[in-house]
C-alpha cells in the first residue's frame, strides 16, 4: 500500500499541463491534472472515446462544449463529460494552480 498526496510532486514552473496517472485498471484511468494558465489551443477540441468525470480540487477553470456557452468551474465542482462530447478548456488562472482529478471509463 502506498499513501500519497494530490499536492506532491508538482514542478514549478509548469511550461505544459502536468498529467499524472494515479491508477489504472479494468478500463478505468484516474489522473491528476495540474494547470496554471493552460488552455486548449484556439479551435482545438477534445473528442474522447471514453466518458470522463472531472473534479476541480483546487483553483478554477472555464470550459466550453462545442456549440454551447463558456461556463466556469470552481473548487469542488465536478462534471461528467460523455464520450465524444467535443469540449475544450478555455481558461485556467496563470497566477495559481488548478488541480483536477479526472476519471476516464467506458
CORWO-V833753 format. One record per pair of residues at least 24 apart in sequence whose C-alpha atoms are under 8 Angstrom apart, sorted by sequence separation. I is the first residue (numbers start at 0). J is the second residue. D is the distance in Angstrom with one decimal. If there is no record, write none. Layout:
i=<I & I>
j=<J & J>
d=<D & D>
//
This chain:
i=<9 & 53 & 54 & 62 & 63 & 52 & 53 & 62 & 63 & 5 & 52 & 53 & 62 & 63 & 52 & 53 & 61 & 62 & 51 & 52 & 60 & 61 & 62 & 50 & 51 & 60 & 61 & 50 & 51 & 60 & 61 & 50 & 51 & 60 & 49 & 50 & 59 & 60 & 49 & 59 & 48 & 49 & 58 & 47 & 48 & 46 & 47 & 46 & 47 & 58 & 60 & 46 & 47 & 58 & 59 & 45 & 46 & 57 & 58 & 45 & 46 & 57 & 58 & 44 & 45 & 56 & 57 & 44 & 45 & 55 & 56 & 57 & 44 & 55 & 56 & 43 & 55 & 56 & 54 & 55 & 53 & 54 & 53 & 54 & 39 & 53 & 38 & 39 & 52 & 53 & 38 & 39 & 51 & 52 & 38 & 51 & 52 & 38 & 51 & 37 & 38 & 50 & 51 & 36 & 37 & 49 & 50 & 36 & 37 & 49 & 50 & 35 & 36 & 37 & 49 & 34 & 35 & 36 & 35 & 36 & 35 & 35 & 36 & 35 & 34 & 35 & 33 & 34 & 33 & 34 & 33 & 32 & 33 & 31 & 32 & 31 & 32 & 31 & 32 & 30 & 31 & 29 & 30 & 29 & 30 & 29 & 28 & 29 & 27 & 28 & 27 & 28 & 27 & 26 & 27 & 26>
j=<33 & 77 & 78 & 86 & 87 & 77 & 78 & 87 & 88 & 31 & 78 & 79 & 88 & 89 & 79 & 80 & 88 & 89 & 79 & 80 & 88 & 89 & 90 & 79 & 80 & 89 & 90 & 80 & 81 & 90 & 91 & 81 & 82 & 91 & 81 & 82 & 91 & 92 & 82 & 92 & 82 & 83 & 92 & 82 & 83 & 82 & 83 & 83 & 84 & 95 & 97 & 84 & 85 & 96 & 97 & 84 & 85 & 96 & 97 & 85 & 86 & 97 & 98 & 85 & 86 & 97 & 98 & 86 & 87 & 97 & 98 & 99 & 87 & 98 & 99 & 87 & 99 & 100 & 99 & 100 & 99 & 100 & 100 & 101 & 87 & 101 & 87 & 88 & 101 & 102 & 88 & 89 & 101 & 102 & 89 & 102 & 103 & 90 & 103 & 90 & 91 & 103 & 104 & 90 & 91 & 103 & 104 & 91 & 92 & 104 & 105 & 91 & 92 & 93 & 105 & 91 & 92 & 93 & 93 & 94 & 94 & 95 & 96 & 96 & 96 & 97 & 96 & 97 & 97 & 98 & 98 & 98 & 99 & 98 & 99 & 99 & 100 & 100 & 101 & 100 & 101 & 100 & 101 & 101 & 102 & 102 & 102 & 103 & 102 & 103 & 103 & 104 & 104 & 104 & 105 & 105>
d=<7.8 & 5.4 & 6.6 & 7.2 & 5.5 & 7.1 & 5.4 & 5.8 & 6.6 & 7.1 & 5.7 & 6.5 & 4.6 & 6.7 & 4.4 & 7.9 & 6.1 & 5.3 & 5.9 & 6.1 & 7.2 & 5.3 & 7.2 & 7.2 & 5.1 & 7.5 & 5.1 & 5.7 & 6.7 & 5.6 & 6.7 & 4.8 & 7.3 & 4.6 & 7.3 & 4.5 & 6.2 & 7.3 & 4.7 & 7.1 & 5.3 & 7.4 & 7.8 & 5.6 & 5.9 & 7.3 & 5.1 & 4.8 & 7.4 & 7.2 & 7.4 & 6.1 & 7.8 & 6.1 & 5.9 & 7.9 & 4.9 & 7.3 & 4.2 & 5.4 & 7.0 & 5.3 & 6.5 & 5.6 & 5.3 & 7.5 & 5.1 & 5.3 & 6.0 & 7.1 & 5.5 & 7.3 & 5.1 & 6.1 & 5.6 & 7.0 & 4.6 & 6.8 & 5.5 & 6.6 & 6.6 & 5.1 & 5.6 & 6.5 & 5.7 & 4.4 & 7.7 & 5.2 & 5.6 & 6.4 & 5.0 & 6.2 & 6.5 & 5.1 & 5.3 & 5.5 & 6.6 & 5.1 & 4.5 & 6.6 & 6.5 & 5.7 & 6.5 & 6.8 & 5.8 & 6.2 & 5.4 & 4.9 & 7.8 & 5.5 & 6.0 & 6.1 & 4.9 & 7.5 & 5.1 & 6.6 & 5.9 & 3.7 & 4.9 & 7.4 & 7.0 & 6.0 & 8.0 & 4.7 & 5.7 & 6.2 & 6.5 & 5.1 & 5.7 & 6.5 & 4.6 & 5.8 & 6.3 & 7.0 & 5.0 & 5.7 & 6.4 & 4.9 & 7.4 & 5.8 & 6.3 & 7.2 & 5.1 & 5.7 & 6.4 & 4.5 & 5.7 & 6.4 & 6.9 & 5.1 & 5.6 & 6.7 & 4.7 & 5.9 & 7.5 & 6.6>
//
